[in-house]
Amino acid sequence: MRGFRWPPPPDSGPRTFGPGPGGPRTGRPAIPDPETELVDTPHGVRLERLVTGVGEPVTVFAHGLGNGIATTRPFGSGVAGRRLFFQFRGHGRSDAPPGSWTYLDLARDLRAIADLGGANRAFGASLGAGALCRLLAESPERFEKLVFFLPAALDQPRGPVAWERIGALVDAVASGDAGAVADVVSLELPAAVRNTPAGWAYLRQRLDQLLRDGLDEGLGTLAGQVPLDDAGVLAAVTAPALVIGCVGDELHPVEVAEQLAAALPRATLHVYGRPGFLWTERADLRGRISGFLNE
């Protein structure tokens, strides 16, 4: 397996050496990002939002740290009804209020988007799962169905690997160096995908967004915080929940998913056997999420 290389080849395909096809891969042009809007919230923070789909039910999707609308949309591809995607503070075009932020602040962002859009179901990935837990600690009956994807922290802080990765991403984006950002973002890809057309397409999309919109430095402080002081407060949540974890994921330990599923009275836990399932088992993942939310 050849190592990761930056900058990418002009055709977005893998660099190859020796005999073999060498012509450019034209392919289809990239689909442009959909037009988003900035919405005012009751707590004074303007947030970037995208609304897709029509009708009921309404599901709000909360992204992970350093990610956003583009990386969260695929999870809702098979979900019925209206879908609300947004950027937490410090991401994309959303405001970045001065001072340090907490999971309570993120929960306020999530609640505002859900309330303004009339959402009755919620999906949270990584950081978004933590924000959703924090919201439920205050309002355990707020949603009718819940999905937690790769929760990263519950009542214990994230480990040193997460600290280092998050800090490196924030620093790389602040530097404006595309190569430095690519080095960090490429770690999100399984080794087998990094030098493939699909891997380059993902990398280009992430770099375009991060270098265009940036990441606020305040996000780095969230790695050492916890959504809840005591996971036991989630015992009051009555909604059915789907918790998705993965064995061997250093940023999202499977033990966190197991603890969360145990804390929620009506949770179903599904654990994938190895990292990279977002690429190798994409259809199963999307079907699992949409099947749970649509049933």
N, C-alpha and C positions, 0 to 999 in steps of 0.2 A: 504494500500500500504506500503510494507516494504521499509525502507530507503536504500540508496545506500551503498554498502559495498566494501571495498578494503582490501586485494587483492581479485581477482575474484576466483570463484570456479574452480578447475582444468579442468572441462569439458566445461567452458565458459557459462554454463547455470545459471539460477537463483538459489540461495540457497533456499531450501524449508525445512519445518519443519513438523513433524507429518506424518500421513499416506500419501502414494503417491509414485510415481515412484522415485527411488533413484539411479538407475544405471547410469553409465557414458553415456554421449551423444557423440558418436564418430563423426558423421557427416562427411562432406567432408573436406579435408585439405584446409587451406586458400590458395588462389591464390597468387603466389609470385608477388611482385611488378615488373613491366616491367623495362627493362634496359633503363636508361636515358643517356643523354650526356651533357657535358659542352660546351657551345658555347661562342666564343669571340664576343663582341659587339663593335660598333664604339666608345662608351663612356668609354671603358676600364673596364667594369664590366663583368666578366664571369657569365653566367646564366645557370642553369640546365633546360634542355628542353626534352620533350617527343613529338614525332610526331606519330600520328596514322592516319589510313585511307589513301585513295589515291584520286587523281584527284582534280577537282574543284567543288565548291568553297573552299576557305581555311579560316578557322575560328580560331582566337586566343582566348584562355580562360585565364582570369586573376583571380586569387584566392583571398580569403579574408585574413585578418591578422591572422597569426598563423596557417593557413591552407596551402594547396599546391596542387600539381598535383593529389595526391590520392583522395582528397575530391572534386576536380573540374571535374575529368574525367566523373563521372556519368551524368553530365549535357550535355555532348556531345555524349551520347550513341546512340541517334537516329539522330544525325546531319550528313548530307551527306557531302562527300568530305574529304579533309585533315583537321586534327585538330591539333593545336599547343597548348600544355600545357607547362607551365614553372613555375619556382619558382622566385618570386621577390627577390631582394637582402635581405640578412639576413635570408632567409628561405632555408631549405634543403642544397644542396651542392653549392648553388649560393654564390658568393662573398659577403662579408660584409665590404664595404669600411669604413674607419675611418671617424669620424665626424657625425653630425646630418644629417638626411635625410628629404626630403620634398616630397610632391606629384609630384613635377616636376621631381625628381629623379625616382620615380616609373613610371611616364609617359614615361621617357626615356627607362626604362627597357621594358615596354610594346611595345613601338614603335620599339625598336630594334628587338624583337622577331617577331613582325608582319612584319617588312620590310625584315628581313632575310628569312622568310618563305613565303613571298608573300601573306599574309593574306588580304582579302578584307572584312571580317566581324569580329565582336568582341563581346565577352561576358565578362562582368565584374561583380564579386560578391563582395559586401561589400567594402573592401579596393580596390579591383580591379575595382569596379564601379567608385570609386573616381579617381583612376589613369586614367581610360578611359575618364572621364569628363575633366581631366586636359589636356590630349592629344588632345581632340577635341577642347578645347579652343584655342590651337595653330594651329590645322589642322582640321577645321570643316568638310572637305570633304574627310577625310582619308579613311573612311569605307562606304560600301554600305548598311550594316544592322548592328543593334546594339541591344544587350540585356543587361539590367541592372538588376541584381538580388540583392534584399535587399540592396539598397544603404544606407550607414550609415551616410554620411555627404555630404554637397554640399557647401554652403557658410557660414555655421555656424558650430562650433566645436561640437564634440560628447559630450554627457552628462556624468555625474559622474559615472553612472553604467558601461559605456564602459571603462572609465579610470580605474576603479577598476578591472574589469575583465581582461583587457589587461595586466595591471601591475602584477596581480596575476599570470597569465599564464607565463609571461616572468620570473618572480622570481622563480616560481616553476620549470620551465625547467632548469634554471641556477643552482638550488640546486641539480639537479640530483635525486631527491626523487620521485620515481614512484608514491607513494601514494599521494603526494602533487599535482603532475601533474594530476592524475586521478580525484582528487577532483574538480579541475577547469574544466577539459574537460567534466566531467559528466554533468556539467550545460548546455552543448550544447544539451543534450538529454531530450526529454519530460519525465516527471516523470513515465509515463506508460511504457516506453521503457527501463529504466535504468537497471532493473534486468531481462532482457530477453536475450536469446542467441544473437539476433540481436544487442542489445545494447552493450553487452560485446564484440562482434566482432568488432563493430565500435570503442569502447574504446581501445581495444588492438591495432588496426591498428594505431590510432592516437598516442598512447603512444610509439609504436615502432618507428614511424617516428620522433616524437619530442625528445625522449631520444637519438636516434641515431644521428640526424642531429643538434639538438638544435635550439634555436632562438636567434638572436642577440639582445642585450639590447637596441640598437638604435631604435628598432621598437616601444618601449614604448613611444617615443616622438611624434609619428604620431597621437596618440589619440587626442592631443590638436590642431592639424592643420586642415586646410580646403583645399579641392581641388581647390576651386575657390574663388576669391574675390567677384565676382558678377555672379550669375547664368544666368544673361541676355545674357552673351556671347554665350550661347548655342543656341540662336535664329538663328545663322548662320549654324547650323547643318541641312542638308537636308535629311539625310538618315532616312528611317523608323526605329523606335525604339520600343522595348517592355520593359516596366518597370514593375517589379514585387515587390510588397510590401506585408506587413502582419500587421494586426491589433494586438496590444498587444506585439509586439517585442521590448523590451527595448533597445537592441543594435542597432536596425535598425528601427527607428520610421517611421510609415507609412506616416507621414507628409513630410519626406524627399523624399519618392517615389512620392508623389503627387506633390511636388514642382518641382522635376526633370521632371516628365511627362508634367507639364505645361510649362516648359522652352523649351522643345524640340518640334519643330513645327509639327513633324510627329510621335508623340509618342502614343502608346496604353498602358493604365495602367490596370494592373490586380492586385487586392488585395485579398489575402487569409484572411479568417475570424478569424484565431487564430494561435498562434505559434505551431510548431510541424508538420506543413503540409509537411515538407520534409520526414516525416515518414508515415503520414496518407494519403497523396495525391501525392505520389511519381510518379505514372504513369501519373496523370494529369499534373504535373509539367513538366516532361520530354517531354510529348506530346505537351505541349504548347510551349516549347522552340524549339523543333525540327520542329514543324509545322510552326512556324513563320520563322525560318531560312531557311527551305527547300522549302517554297511555292514560 
